Amino acid sequence: MVDIAARVWNHKWKIDPIVRSLIDTDFYKLLMCQSVYRNRPDARVTFSLINRTSDIKLAELIDEGELREQLDHIRSLSLSRGESTWMRGNTFYGKRQMFRPDFMDWFETLRLPPYHLEKRHGQYELTFEGSWPEVMLWEIPALAVLMELRSRKVLEAMGRFELQVLYARAMTKLWKKVERLRDVPGLKIADFGTRRRHSFLWQDWCVQAMQEGLGDAFTGTSNCLIAMHREVEAIGTNAHELPMVYSALAKSEDELREAPYRVLADWHEEHDGNLRVILPDTYGTKGFLDRAPDWLAGWTGIRIDSGDPAEGAETAIAWWKARGEDPTRKLVIFSDGLDVEKIVELQARFAGRVRVSFGWGTLLTNDFRGLVANDALRPFSLVCKAVEADGNPTVKLSDNPMKAMGPGLEVERYKRIFGVGQQTAREVLV
Amino acid sequence: MVDIAARVWNHKWKIDPIVRSLIDTDFYKLLMCQSVYRNRPDARVTFSLINRTSDIKLAELIDEGELREQLDHIRSLSLSRGESTWMRGNTFYGKRQMFRPDFMDWFETLRLPPYHLEKRHGQYELTFEGSWPEVMLWEIPALAVLMELRSRKVLEAMGRFELQVLYARAMTKLWKKVERLRDVPGLKIADFGTRRRHSFLWQDWCVQAMQEGLGDAFTGTSNCLIAMHREVEAIGTNAHELPMVYSALAKSEDELREAPYRVLADWHEEHDGNLRVILPDTYGTKGFLDRAPDWLAGWTGIRIDSGDPAEGAETAIAWWKARGEDPTRKLVIFSDGLDVEKIVELQARFAGRVRVSFGWGTLLTNDFRGLVANDALRPFSLVCKAVEADGNPTVKLSDNPMKAMGPGLEVERYKRIFGVGQQTAREVLV
């Protein structure tokens, strides 16, 4: 039986929207947005798209008209009643009313601000300017739209069965990973793959496969819409954006040096338990931990997002010990460029020494490597970052200089102020 | 949008029928049925199920009640108007009105005769007795039902995603074969996999994958229902059943010796062109060809269905040459236990020397080897054969003694009469 109404309805769409909800975004974006809305509501920021894989010419692959249609569609979105109910009524990390009523009132009326788009040197210059709590919400949908338009472009020329077999292969590939992870004792792993997913439907499939395949070892997804639909935990804490913008807003060198701790002090007021997770690498992990106030050592965990992950975890463990904390009660979240073998290796090395957890991103939701001609679906490193705040450029140093950002002189100034010396470069796959 | 009506309708089925049409069968069954209906309408035969893979205990795997329900459902089927129109109106092998009006009138009123089922030693004894043109139509649906009930049993315990990944793997596996065959110049290949398919829907998928993947190199399917739905050629000629029953009906040794040729003489009257294909191995290919009348050398081709296929083709080529025929104008159809590597090898060896064609069966429509635990979906060798005609046992010698059938004394008598000496045994996978 053909459902005629459904078919006619489907044909009414002018486009096939990639992002269909304001909560088709990472949970930590909403947490950070609430923090920013409370603490820095008047900051003016610019976010900008940066394709770190420059040989993938997005402006040649993706039609500008289609990109504009998708971005315009996102600007038409507002929080639905059900989404608002989920945010207001749900328990996140064991806590009710995670989102304050004043924030929800604001969020319910929000529409995303305008974007600025032009082509340059085969890439898109896509920027968003305006008040921080509004602009910051562009990051994830903008990335998801570009990633999926690129997927669609590559798939355009494929036949019906070729497509079916492509997804069959991708499913087979992912399931093999799931089966490998199933055998890892004590594993705790979440989906962090929204921003660089192959497509929304594919991420949704990946989450369901993890649910069925891993059971309790699968702790949830960073994607709020999928968490709501699939009734799993929404996962995430905070990101580099906070220290980067706080630092750019600093009025003096002393204020700058204190900015990363100021971020966490604001966070400390609002959150406890598993939400108290330090992301220490924005201006070098070592210096950050050395200078950290003691109350930070009382936090629940550390997220390792650049540099050699094992080294990062050892640094964290040594730091906790030095501060008189018991590392076995602490949480280490690995979230940088993970794939199965690395996960297995890190779990084997650190299980028992700390509480280990994984945020698995691109190679969960976008591993189509080797599945089409010319590897045209290989993942690539697209980011959308705060590049300016109140007229000052932002800077990120990271533990991997390949992930550093900002004007050269500013980078040097930050390195001096934060005492960052020689760093080891590591290839950035995603 | 959920189609409520479709969902309610689906829930009304008491069972999920495996065979839903009388033409969900091999095309050559219908061709042979028409021949039998014309030439031997009064012969009484017994068909019997034989599982040559005795370590797969079908009666322990498959519930008897479910099997009866499926067989009873088949007995409730009759030719639909659209099916009749397709058979009457279609062009088969370039010929209109392949099926005579008198045969169609009879077929339109046909319902399949009763079956007899009991369990013995972990296997089902399933037999069909009655008039030959009716009973013979049980063979393919009976096999398809048992194959698919076995598949269902193995799949019963699997989760939703495990199932999806299983089919993803099977699709990936088949598509790899299709991609391999795509590179073979001059290939002509058809689906012969109805009787031992994994399931109806899977066979239907395989046919569509071959259509899209191979284009004109895919010449059609033996399955009439799928040929009708997918608008591809229905493919097939004749089978061992004809010489086996004709031989069992022979009243003297001379008549017996002539029986295999008598079959083809009846066939000769009715068909020409690509339907004139000799199946020479029932009582040994060599003796059959040596004693064959000259008019048979004028036939279009030979189908190789047992023994070493390259050897069989060489025998055919030598025979045509000896009879003054040009082998390059003759057709050799390989149809025994084929898989991709064998197909590639045979095509390379015989292309240009004869017209080569392949009938690909079980390893097209049922290659789930290695995809589930304990290889529980591996294909196995189930057949349903005429074992008796007018009270006499049937005999098949084949070019492979592992495929021989019949009571020992009868086999010896046939070997003597047909001058069959030492034979080489070859493992029967499917």
Interface residues (C-beta under 8 A of the other chain):
Chain A: M1 D3 A5 A6 W9 G159 R160 F161 E162 Q164 V165 Y167 A168 R169 M171 T172 W175 Q208 A209 E212 G213
Chain B: M1 D3 A5 A6 W9 G159 R160 F161 E162 Q164 V165 Y167 A168 R169 M171 T172 W175 Q208 A209 E212 G213
